Amino acid sequence: MTDSHHQADALLSKADRRGARRKMLVRVLVAASLLAVACAVPAARNGLTAEYITALIERMGVMGPLGLVFVGLVGPIFFVPRMPVCIVAGLLYGLTMGSIVGLVAGTAGSIVHYYLSMGLLSRSASRLTPQRWLRPLSAIRTHPFRALLLLRLFPLSNASVVNMVAGLLRVPFIPYVGATVMGTLPITVIYALWGQTARQPSGAHVALSIVLLVSLTLLAWLLPRARGFFQR
């Protein structure tokens, strides 16, 4: 390939990155505007409070956990993180039951998003997944369980993007589900602990959640550096 072709490709790459940044900025501005409008309307503002959401789900009785699972099912498709579902679950049902509800909701949503990314939403998933992520995430293809486990463990990873990449790369189902359950369990417990702490404030719980979060981040950082982690 000639130098002119390389330069043209570089310019196109820069243009794509600028376009992606503009789209992201527009999405953030639209979301912020909608949130601002919602907060300005008294009825909507009251509906966004923790007390209102808690009372609403408590009134649902046994349907409350199913409602949270439903939110967890559709959330990843719209890039909604699992954190609110897990926190509300911990707030309502305590650490143990809240963690179970949050884990079921998050896993179910990840599975739905994974299958949609392989089929019905494959074109959208391909367009929404940053291309710069596909090369470094190619380890998912050769070591699906370990690579996905690492991504799920890291607290700041984007779960929706991980779902889409796994679907686009046709990761086998069993390693995908196993890594999703094992990798998201720790952060789910932390979120449920935050929810329980919001209802029953405890300095010990706050300290414990901070220790767990730091430990989880260090684990996700150290694992890929362990000798033989990505070797067969």
Order of alpha helices (4+ residues) and beta strands (2+ residues): alpha-alpha-alpha-alpha-alpha-alpha-alpha-alpha-alpha-alpha-alpha-alpha
